[in-house]
Amino acid sequence: MAILFDSISIGNMAIRNRFVRSATFEGLGTFDGKPTQALHDLYTKYAESDVGLIVSTSLVEHYKHLPDISV
């Protein structure tokens, strides 16, 4: 398990450990696509918690491109 805490490089990007927060849909933006303070606070918490790599939230140009999503 110690390897999880080892640094690693992906191309020219240095990552301090091997913990990755993958992209998900948090539902914390406004209906018109703007980030909220809650979204900012969430990613700040991840950064302060020493997550090595954060892949930010999923994005979509318009909800009509996701026909099965509940709006």
PyMOL Python script that loads the backbone (N, CA, C, O; Angstrom):
from pymol import cmd

cmd.read_pdbstr("""\
ATOM      1  N   MET A   1       0.806  -1.204   0.000  1.00  0.00           N
ATOM      2  CA  MET A   1       0.000   0.000   0.000  1.00  0.00           C
ATOM      3  C   MET A   1       0.844   1.262   0.000  1.00  0.00           C
ATOM      4  O   MET A   1       0.349   2.334  -0.347  1.00  0.00           O
ATOM      5  N   ALA A   2       2.102   1.155   0.380  1.00  0.00           N
ATOM      6  CA  ALA A   2       2.958   2.338   0.430  1.00  0.00           C
ATOM      7  C   ALA A   2       3.082   3.001  -0.932  1.00  0.00           C
ATOM      8  O   ALA A   2       3.314   4.207  -1.010  1.00  0.00           O
ATOM      9  N   ILE A   3       2.933   2.237  -2.003  1.00  0.00           N
ATOM     10  CA  ILE A   3       3.054   2.795  -3.352  1.00  0.00           C
ATOM     11  C   ILE A   3       2.008   3.890  -3.603  1.00  0.00           C
ATOM     12  O   ILE A   3       2.237   4.782  -4.420  1.00  0.00           O
ATOM     13  N   LEU A   4       0.877   3.832  -2.919  1.00  0.00           N
ATOM     14  CA  LEU A   4      -0.158   4.852  -3.088  1.00  0.00           C
ATOM     15  C   LEU A   4       0.336   6.244  -2.722  1.00  0.00           C
ATOM     16  O   LEU A   4      -0.164   7.244  -3.238  1.00  0.00           O
ATOM     17  N   PHE A   5       1.306   6.302  -1.845  1.00  0.00           N
ATOM     18  CA  PHE A   5       1.818   7.589  -1.379  1.00  0.00           C
ATOM     19  C   PHE A   5       3.047   8.049  -2.155  1.00  0.00           C
ATOM     20  O   PHE A   5       3.561   9.140  -1.908  1.00  0.00           O
ATOM     21  N   ASP A   6       3.528   7.220  -3.098  1.00  0.00           N
ATOM     22  CA  ASP A   6       4.690   7.585  -3.912  1.00  0.00           C
ATOM     23  C   ASP A   6       4.279   8.561  -5.005  1.00  0.00           C
ATOM     24  O   ASP A   6       3.181   8.472  -5.554  1.00  0.00           O
ATOM     25  N   SER A   7       5.169   9.487  -5.309  1.00  0.00           N
ATOM     26  CA  SER A   7       4.903  10.419  -6.407  1.00  0.00           C
ATOM     27  C   SER A   7       5.051   9.687  -7.737  1.00  0.00           C
ATOM     28  O   SER A   7       5.665   8.624  -7.821  1.00  0.00           O
ATOM     29  N   ILE A   8       4.477  10.281  -8.759  1.00  0.00           N
ATOM     30  CA  ILE A   8       4.512   9.695 -10.094  1.00  0.00           C
ATOM     31  C   ILE A   8       4.440  10.835 -11.104  1.00  0.00           C
ATOM     32  O   ILE A   8       3.985  11.931 -10.776  1.00  0.00           O
ATOM     33  N   SER A   9       4.883  10.581 -12.318  1.00  0.00           N
ATOM     34  CA  SER A   9       4.783  11.570 -13.395  1.00  0.00           C
ATOM     35  C   SER A   9       3.923  11.014 -14.511  1.00  0.00           C
ATOM     36  O   SER A   9       4.007   9.836 -14.856  1.00  0.00           O
ATOM     37  N   ILE A  10       3.103  11.876 -15.064  1.00  0.00           N
ATOM     38  CA  ILE A  10       2.347  11.563 -16.270  1.00  0.00           C
ATOM     39  C   ILE A  10       2.786  12.600 -17.287  1.00  0.00           C
ATOM     40  O   ILE A  10       2.402  13.767 -17.204  1.00  0.00           O
ATOM     41  N   GLY A  11       3.586  12.174 -18.240  1.00  0.00           N
ATOM     42  CA  GLY A  11       4.195  13.127 -19.168  1.00  0.00           C
ATOM     43  C   GLY A  11       5.074  14.078 -18.385  1.00  0.00           C
ATOM     44  O   GLY A  11       5.950  13.638 -17.641  1.00  0.00           O
ATOM     45  N   ASN A  12       4.858  15.371 -18.536  1.00  0.00           N
ATOM     46  CA  ASN A  12       5.648  16.359 -17.790  1.00  0.00           C
ATOM     47  C   ASN A  12       4.920  16.856 -16.537  1.00  0.00           C
ATOM     48  O   ASN A  12       5.332  17.845 -15.932  1.00  0.00           O
ATOM     49  N   MET A  13       3.841  16.172 -16.151  1.00  0.00           N
ATOM     50  CA  MET A  13       3.073  16.566 -14.975  1.00  0.00           C
ATOM     51  C   MET A  13       3.483  15.704 -13.780  1.00  0.00           C
ATOM     52  O   MET A  13       3.375  14.478 -13.822  1.00  0.00           O
ATOM     53  N   ALA A  14       3.951  16.354 -12.723  1.00  0.00           N
ATOM     54  CA  ALA A  14       4.334  15.650 -11.500  1.00  0.00           C
ATOM     55  C   ALA A  14       3.130  15.561 -10.570  1.00  0.00           C
ATOM     56  O   ALA A  14       2.455  16.559 -10.317  1.00  0.00           O
ATOM     57  N   ILE A  15       2.870  14.369 -10.067  1.00  0.00           N
ATOM     58  CA  ILE A  15       1.741  14.141  -9.163  1.00  0.00           C
ATOM     59  C   ILE A  15       2.298  13.654  -7.834  1.00  0.00           C
ATOM     60  O   ILE A  15       3.093  12.715  -7.805  1.00  0.00           O
ATOM     61  N   ARG A  16       1.892  14.278  -6.736  1.00  0.00           N
ATOM     62  CA  ARG A  16       2.510  14.019  -5.430  1.00  0.00           C
ATOM     63  C   ARG A  16       2.191  12.659  -4.838  1.00  0.00           C
ATOM     64  O   ARG A  16       2.951  12.159  -4.008  1.00  0.00           O
ATOM     65  N   ASN A  17       1.078  12.044  -5.245  1.00  0.00           N
ATOM     66  CA  ASN A  17       0.749  10.686  -4.802  1.00  0.00           C
ATOM     67  C   ASN A  17      -0.171  10.065  -5.847  1.00  0.00           C
ATOM     68  O   ASN A  17      -0.459  10.688  -6.869  1.00  0.00           O
ATOM     69  N   ARG A  18      -0.624   8.863  -5.601  1.00  0.00           N
ATOM     70  CA  ARG A  18      -1.404   8.146  -6.605  1.00  0.00           C
ATOM     71  C   ARG A  18      -2.899   8.111  -6.307  1.00  0.00           C
ATOM     72  O   ARG A  18      -3.626   7.272  -6.840  1.00  0.00           O
ATOM     73  N   PHE A  19      -3.343   9.010  -5.468  1.00  0.00           N
ATOM     74  CA  PHE A  19      -4.775   9.118  -5.205  1.00  0.00           C
ATOM     75  C   PHE A  19      -5.397  10.012  -6.269  1.00  0.00           C
ATOM     76  O   PHE A  19      -4.971  11.150  -6.464  1.00  0.00           O
ATOM     77  N   VAL A  20      -6.409   9.487  -6.956  1.00  0.00           N
ATOM     78  CA  VAL A  20      -7.056  10.208  -8.054  1.00  0.00           C
ATOM     79  C   VAL A  20      -8.537  10.381  -7.734  1.00  0.00           C
ATOM     80  O   VAL A  20      -9.227   9.436  -7.353  1.00  0.00           O
ATOM     81  N   ARG A  21      -8.989  11.582  -7.895  1.00  0.00           N
ATOM     82  CA  ARG A  21     -10.417  11.875  -7.768  1.00  0.00           C
ATOM     83  C   ARG A  21     -10.939  11.959  -9.192  1.00  0.00           C
ATOM     84  O   ARG A  21     -10.634  12.913  -9.908  1.00  0.00           O
ATOM     85  N   SER A  22     -11.725  10.970  -9.612  1.00  0.00           N
ATOM     86  CA  SER A  22     -12.187  10.924 -10.995  1.00  0.00           C
ATOM     87  C   SER A  22     -13.342  11.890 -11.231  1.00  0.00           C
ATOM     88  O   SER A  22     -13.997  12.342 -10.291  1.00  0.00           O
ATOM     89  N   ALA A  23     -13.575  12.195 -12.490  1.00  0.00           N
ATOM     90  CA  ALA A  23     -14.645  13.121 -12.861  1.00  0.00           C
ATOM     91  C   ALA A  23     -16.003  12.479 -12.625  1.00  0.00           C
ATOM     92  O   ALA A  23     -16.236  11.325 -12.986  1.00  0.00           O
ATOM     93  N   THR A  24     -16.882  13.240 -12.019  1.00  0.00           N
ATOM     94  CA  THR A  24     -18.264  12.817 -11.815  1.00  0.00           C
ATOM     95  C   THR A  24     -19.152  14.040 -12.006  1.00  0.00           C
ATOM     96  O   THR A  24     -18.657  15.157 -12.159  1.00  0.00           O
ATOM     97  N   PHE A  25     -20.420  13.832 -11.998  1.00  0.00           N
ATOM     98  CA  PHE A  25     -21.355  14.951 -12.056  1.00  0.00           C
ATOM     99  C   PHE A  25     -21.826  15.230 -10.644  1.00  0.00           C
ATOM    100  O   PHE A  25     -22.509  14.401 -10.041  1.00  0.00           O
ATOM    101  N   GLU A  26     -21.472  16.378 -10.114  1.00  0.00           N
ATOM    102  CA  GLU A  26     -21.844  16.735  -8.749  1.00  0.00           C
ATOM    103  C   GLU A  26     -23.196  17.422  -8.666  1.00  0.00           C
ATOM    104  O   GLU A  26     -23.837  17.395  -7.616  1.00  0.00           O
ATOM    105  N   GLY A  27     -23.638  18.034  -9.750  1.00  0.00           N
ATOM    106  CA  GLY A  27     -24.894  18.772  -9.725  1.00  0.00           C
ATOM    107  C   GLY A  27     -24.795  20.053  -8.919  1.00  0.00           C
ATOM    108  O   GLY A  27     -25.792  20.515  -8.365  1.00  0.00           O
ATOM    109  N   LEU A  28     -23.602  20.634  -8.847  1.00  0.00           N
ATOM    110  CA  LEU A  28     -23.401  21.825  -8.024  1.00  0.00           C
ATOM    111  C   LEU A  28     -23.229  23.105  -8.835  1.00  0.00           C
ATOM    112  O   LEU A  28     -22.811  24.131  -8.300  1.00  0.00           O
ATOM    113  N   GLY A  29     -23.550  23.044 -10.118  1.00  0.00           N
ATOM    114  CA  GLY A  29     -23.519  24.251 -10.930  1.00  0.00           C
ATOM    115  C   GLY A  29     -24.916  24.843 -11.025  1.00  0.00           C
ATOM    116  O   GLY A  29     -25.898  24.220 -10.622  1.00  0.00           O
ATOM    117  N   THR A  30     -24.991  26.048 -11.560  1.00  0.00           N
ATOM    118  CA  THR A  30     -26.303  26.653 -11.784  1.00  0.00           C
ATOM    119  C   THR A  30     -26.919  26.052 -13.039  1.00  0.00           C
ATOM    120  O   THR A  30     -26.223  25.406 -13.822  1.00  0.00           O
ATOM    121  N   PHE A  31     -28.212  26.257 -13.237  1.00  0.00           N
ATOM    122  CA  PHE A  31     -28.887  25.699 -14.409  1.00  0.00           C
ATOM    123  C   PHE A  31     -28.272  26.210 -15.707  1.00  0.00           C
ATOM    124  O   PHE A  31     -28.261  25.502 -16.714  1.00  0.00           O
ATOM    125  N   ASP A  32     -27.759  27.444 -15.683  1.00  0.00           N
ATOM    126  CA  ASP A  32     -27.149  27.990 -16.894  1.00  0.00           C
ATOM    127  C   ASP A  32     -25.651  27.690 -16.981  1.00  0.00           C
ATOM    128  O   ASP A  32     -24.949  28.299 -17.788  1.00  0.00           O
ATOM    129  N   GLY A  33     -25.155  26.763 -16.165  1.00  0.00           N
ATOM    130  CA  GLY A  33     -23.795  26.258 -16.325  1.00  0.00           C
ATOM    131  C   GLY A  33     -22.698  26.957 -15.558  1.00  0.00           C
ATOM    132  O   GLY A  33     -21.521  26.703 -15.815  1.00  0.00           O
ATOM    133  N   LYS A  34     -23.033  27.815 -14.638  1.00  0.00           N
ATOM    134  CA  LYS A  34     -22.001  28.533 -13.880  1.00  0.00           C
ATOM    135  C   LYS A  34     -21.651  27.767 -12.606  1.00  0.00           C
ATOM    136  O   LYS A  34     -22.523  27.158 -11.987  1.00  0.00           O
ATOM    137  N   PRO A  35     -20.368  27.796 -12.213  1.00  0.00           N
ATOM    138  CA  PRO A  35     -19.984  27.133 -10.967  1.00  0.00           C
ATOM    139  C   PRO A  35     -20.530  27.896  -9.766  1.00  0.00           C
ATOM    140  O   PRO A  35     -20.716  29.111  -9.820  1.00  0.00           O
ATOM    141  N   THR A  36     -20.779  27.178  -8.696  1.00  0.00           N
ATOM    142  CA  THR A  36     -21.289  27.788  -7.470  1.00  0.00           C
ATOM    143  C   THR A  36     -20.205  27.765  -6.395  1.00  0.00           C
ATOM    144  O   THR A  36     -19.164  27.131  -6.563  1.00  0.00           O
ATOM    145  N   GLN A  37     -20.459  28.452  -5.309  1.00  0.00           N
ATOM    146  CA  GLN A  37     -19.529  28.424  -4.183  1.00  0.00           C
ATOM    147  C   GLN A  37     -19.394  27.001  -3.643  1.00  0.00           C
ATOM    148  O   GLN A  37     -18.314  26.601  -3.208  1.00  0.00           O
ATOM    149  N   ALA A  38     -20.480  26.244  -3.671  1.00  0.00           N
ATOM    150  CA  ALA A  38     -20.436  24.857  -3.190  1.00  0.00           C
ATOM    151  C   ALA A  38     -19.482  24.012  -4.026  1.00  0.00           C
ATOM    152  O   ALA A  38     -18.762  23.176  -3.480  1.00  0.00           O
ATOM    153  N   LEU A  39     -19.465  24.214  -5.340  1.00  0.00           N
ATOM    154  CA  LEU A  39     -18.537  23.486  -6.211  1.00  0.00           C
ATOM    155  C   LEU A  39     -17.102  23.900  -5.913  1.00  0.00           C
ATOM    156  O   LEU A  39     -16.211  23.054  -5.830  1.00  0.00           O
ATOM    157  N   HIS A  40     -16.882  25.186  -5.755  1.00  0.00           N
ATOM    158  CA  HIS A  40     -15.559  25.692  -5.385  1.00  0.00           C
ATOM    159  C   HIS A  40     -15.098  25.078  -4.070  1.00  0.00           C
ATOM    160  O   HIS A  40     -13.956  24.632  -3.952  1.00  0.00           O
ATOM    161  N   ASP A  41     -15.979  25.057  -3.097  1.00  0.00           N
ATOM    162  CA  ASP A  41     -15.637  24.507  -1.781  1.00  0.00           C
ATOM    163  C   ASP A  41     -15.297  23.024  -1.868  1.00  0.00           C
ATOM    164  O   ASP A  41     -14.387  22.554  -1.186  1.00  0.00           O
ATOM    165  N   LEU A  42     -16.023  22.285  -2.703  1.00  0.00           N
ATOM    166  CA  LEU A  42     -15.772  20.858  -2.859  1.00  0.00           C
ATOM    167  C   LEU A  42     -14.366  20.604  -3.399  1.00  0.00           C
ATOM    168  O   LEU A  42     -13.629  19.786  -2.850  1.00  0.00           O
ATOM    169  N   TYR A  43     -13.994  21.301  -4.471  1.00  0.00           N
ATOM    170  CA  TYR A  43     -12.668  21.086  -5.055  1.00  0.00           C
ATOM    171  C   TYR A  43     -11.557  21.624  -4.163  1.00  0.00           C
ATOM    172  O   TYR A  43     -10.448  21.089  -4.163  1.00  0.00           O
ATOM    173  N   THR A  44     -11.840  22.665  -3.414  1.00  0.00           N
ATOM    174  CA  THR A  44     -10.868  23.156  -2.432  1.00  0.00           C
ATOM    175  C   THR A  44     -10.617  22.084  -1.381  1.00  0.00           C
ATOM    176  O   THR A  44      -9.476  21.861  -0.976  1.00  0.00           O
ATOM    177  N   LYS A  45     -11.669  21.429  -0.946  1.00  0.00           N
ATOM    178  CA  LYS A  45     -11.536  20.360   0.053  1.00  0.00           C
ATOM    179  C   LYS A  45     -10.677  19.220  -0.491  1.00  0.00           C
ATOM    180  O   LYS A  45      -9.813  18.707   0.220  1.00  0.00           O
ATOM    181  N   TYR A  46     -10.905  18.819  -1.738  1.00  0.00           N
ATOM    182  CA  TYR A  46     -10.077  17.766  -2.344  1.00  0.00           C
ATOM    183  C   TYR A  46      -8.614  18.191  -2.387  1.00  0.00           C
ATOM    184  O   TYR A  46      -7.731  17.411  -2.031  1.00  0.00           O
ATOM    185  N   ALA A  47      -8.354  19.409  -2.815  1.00  0.00           N
ATOM    186  CA  ALA A  47      -6.976  19.895  -2.916  1.00  0.00           C
ATOM    187  C   ALA A  47      -6.303  19.940  -1.549  1.00  0.00           C
ATOM    188  O   ALA A  47      -5.137  19.568  -1.419  1.00  0.00           O
ATOM    189  N   GLU A  48      -7.015  20.384  -0.553  1.00  0.00           N
ATOM    190  CA  GLU A  48      -6.453  20.471   0.797  1.00  0.00           C
ATOM    191  C   GLU A  48      -6.295  19.098   1.443  1.00  0.00           C
ATOM    192  O   GLU A  48      -5.570  18.957   2.427  1.00  0.00           O
ATOM    193  N   SER A  49      -6.962  18.093   0.901  1.00  0.00           N
ATOM    194  CA  SER A  49      -6.884  16.736   1.444  1.00  0.00           C
ATOM    195  C   SER A  49      -5.780  15.916   0.785  1.00  0.00           C
ATOM    196  O   SER A  49      -5.717  14.701   0.970  1.00  0.00           O
ATOM    197  N   ASP A  50      -4.915  16.565   0.024  1.00  0.00           N
ATOM    198  CA  ASP A  50      -3.768  15.915  -0.619  1.00  0.00           C
ATOM    199  C   ASP A  50      -4.141  14.873  -1.664  1.00  0.00           C
ATOM    200  O   ASP A  50      -3.408  13.900  -1.842  1.00  0.00           O
ATOM    201  N   VAL A  51      -5.256  15.050  -2.356  1.00  0.00           N
ATOM    202  CA  VAL A  51      -5.550  14.195  -3.498  1.00  0.00           C
ATOM    203  C   VAL A  51      -4.504  14.518  -4.556  1.00  0.00           C
ATOM    204  O   VAL A  51      -4.302  15.684  -4.893  1.00  0.00           O
ATOM    205  N   GLY A  52      -3.833  13.487  -5.088  1.00  0.00           N
ATOM    206  CA  GLY A  52      -2.741  13.710  -6.030  1.00  0.00           C
ATOM    207  C   GLY A  52      -3.192  14.284  -7.363  1.00  0.00           C
ATOM    208  O   GLY A  52      -2.544  15.181  -7.902  1.00  0.00           O
ATOM    209  N   LEU A  53      -4.287  13.780  -7.896  1.00  0.00           N
ATOM    210  CA  LEU A  53      -4.782  14.215  -9.203  1.00  0.00           C
ATOM    211  C   LEU A  53      -6.290  14.387  -9.115  1.00  0.00           C
ATOM    212  O   LEU A  53      -7.003  13.484  -8.678  1.00  0.00           O
ATOM    213  N   ILE A  54      -6.763  15.539  -9.529  1.00  0.00           N
ATOM    214  CA  ILE A  54      -8.198  15.815  -9.530  1.00  0.00           C
ATOM    215  C   ILE A  54      -8.634  16.016 -10.976  1.00  0.00           C
ATOM    216  O   ILE A  54      -8.169  16.933 -11.653  1.00  0.00           O
ATOM    217  N   VAL A  55      -9.524  15.156 -11.439  1.00  0.00           N
ATOM    218  CA  VAL A  55     -10.122  15.312 -12.762  1.00  0.00           C
ATOM    219  C   VAL A  55     -11.464  15.980 -12.518  1.00  0.00           C
ATOM    220  O   VAL A  55     -12.342  15.403 -11.877  1.00  0.00           O
ATOM    221  N   SER A  56     -11.623  17.187 -13.023  1.00  0.00           N
ATOM    222  CA  SER A  56     -12.806  17.978 -12.663  1.00  0.00           C
ATOM    223  C   SER A  56     -14.089  17.399 -13.238  1.00  0.00           C
ATOM    224  O   SER A  56     -14.073  16.442 -14.012  1.00  0.00           O
ATOM    225  N   THR A  57     -15.165  17.989 -12.849  1.00  0.00           N
ATOM    226  CA  THR A  57     -16.512  17.534 -13.167  1.00  0.00           C
ATOM    227  C   THR A  57     -16.755  17.368 -14.661  1.00  0.00           C
ATOM    228  O   THR A  57     -16.052  17.940 -15.494  1.00  0.00           O
ATOM    229  N   SER A  58     -17.752  16.585 -14.971  1.00  0.00           N
ATOM    230  CA  SER A  58     -18.152  16.425 -16.364  1.00  0.00           C
ATOM    231  C   SER A  58     -18.857  17.696 -16.827  1.00  0.00           C
ATOM    232  O   SER A  58     -19.482  18.397 -16.031  1.00  0.00           O
ATOM    233  N   LEU A  59     -18.753  17.975 -18.090  1.00  0.00           N
ATOM    234  CA  LEU A  59     -19.381  19.165 -18.661  1.00  0.00           C
ATOM    235  C   LEU A  59     -20.188  18.766 -19.883  1.00  0.00           C
ATOM    236  O   LEU A  59     -19.826  17.829 -20.594  1.00  0.00           O
ATOM    237  N   VAL A  60     -21.240  19.452 -20.118  1.00  0.00           N
ATOM    238  CA  VAL A  60     -22.029  19.242 -21.320  1.00  0.00           C
ATOM    239  C   VAL A  60     -22.469  20.614 -21.824  1.00  0.00           C
ATOM    240  O   VAL A  60     -22.820  21.497 -21.042  1.00  0.00           O
ATOM    241  N   GLU A  61     -22.443  20.772 -23.127  1.00  0.00           N
ATOM    242  CA  GLU A  61     -22.803  22.058 -23.712  1.00  0.00           C
ATOM    243  C   GLU A  61     -24.250  22.433 -23.388  1.00  0.00           C
ATOM    244  O   GLU A  61     -24.539  23.585 -23.063  1.00  0.00           O
ATOM    245  N   HIS A  62     -25.142  21.472 -23.475  1.00  0.00           N
ATOM    246  CA  HIS A  62     -26.554  21.739 -23.225  1.00  0.00           C
ATOM    247  C   HIS A  62     -27.222  20.429 -22.833  1.00  0.00           C
ATOM    248  O   HIS A  62     -26.889  19.372 -23.369  1.00  0.00           O
ATOM    249  N   TYR A  63     -28.154  20.499 -21.908  1.00  0.00           N
ATOM    250  CA  TYR A  63     -28.790  19.280 -21.421  1.00  0.00           C
ATOM    251  C   TYR A  63     -29.477  18.477 -22.521  1.00  0.00           C
ATOM    252  O   TYR A  63     -29.672  17.272 -22.362  1.00  0.00           O
ATOM    253  N   LYS A  64     -29.845  19.106 -23.622  1.00  0.00           N
ATOM    254  CA  LYS A  64     -30.517  18.368 -24.697  1.00  0.00           C
ATOM    255  C   LYS A  64     -29.604  17.309 -25.309  1.00  0.00           C
ATOM    256  O   LYS A  64     -30.075  16.395 -25.987  1.00  0.00           O
ATOM    257  N   HIS A  65     -28.281  17.433 -25.066  1.00  0.00           N
ATOM    258  CA  HIS A  65     -27.334  16.449 -25.576  1.00  0.00           C
ATOM    259  C   HIS A  65     -27.259  15.221 -24.675  1.00  0.00           C
ATOM    260  O   HIS A  65     -26.566  14.258 -25.005  1.00  0.00           O
ATOM    261  N   LEU A  66     -27.954  15.239 -23.558  1.00  0.00           N
ATOM    262  CA  LEU A  66     -28.051  14.094 -22.655  1.00  0.00           C
ATOM    263  C   LEU A  66     -29.531  13.749 -22.506  1.00  0.00           C
ATOM    264  O   LEU A  66     -30.157  14.136 -21.519  1.00  0.00           O
ATOM    265  N   PRO A  67     -30.087  13.038 -23.456  1.00  0.00           N
ATOM    266  CA  PRO A  67     -31.532  12.830 -23.475  1.00  0.00           C
ATOM    267  C   PRO A  67     -32.097  12.098 -22.263  1.00  0.00           C
ATOM    268  O   PRO A  67     -33.289  12.226 -21.985  1.00  0.00           O
ATOM    269  N   ASP A  68     -31.292  11.341 -21.539  1.00  0.00           N
ATOM    270  CA  ASP A  68     -31.809  10.579 -20.404  1.00  0.00           C
ATOM    271  C   ASP A  68     -31.622  11.279 -19.071  1.00  0.00           C
ATOM    272  O   ASP A  68     -31.950  10.708 -18.031  1.00  0.00           O
ATOM    273  N   ILE A  69     -31.104  12.498 -19.072  1.00  0.00           N
ATOM    274  CA  ILE A  69     -30.852  13.207 -17.817  1.00  0.00           C
ATOM    275  C   ILE A  69     -32.149  13.845 -17.315  1.00  0.00           C
ATOM    276  O   ILE A  69     -32.974  14.300 -18.107  1.00  0.00           O
ATOM    277  N   SER A  70     -32.312  13.872 -16.039  1.00  0.00           N
ATOM    278  CA  SER A  70     -33.478  14.535 -15.442  1.00  0.00           C
ATOM    279  C   SER A  70     -33.169  16.001 -15.235  1.00  0.00           C
ATOM    280  O   SER A  70     -32.165  16.342 -14.609  1.00  0.00           O
ATOM    281  N   VAL A  71     -34.004  16.858 -15.743  1.00  0.00           N
ATOM    282  CA  VAL A  71     -33.800  18.303 -15.582  1.00  0.00           C
ATOM    283  C   VAL A  71     -35.016  18.891 -14.917  1.00  0.00           C
ATOM    284  O   VAL A  71     -35.067  20.098 -14.680  1.00  0.00           O
TER     285      VAL A  71
END
""", "prot")
cmd.dss("prot")
cmd.show_as("cartoon", "prot")
cmd.util.cbc("prot")
cmd.orient("prot")
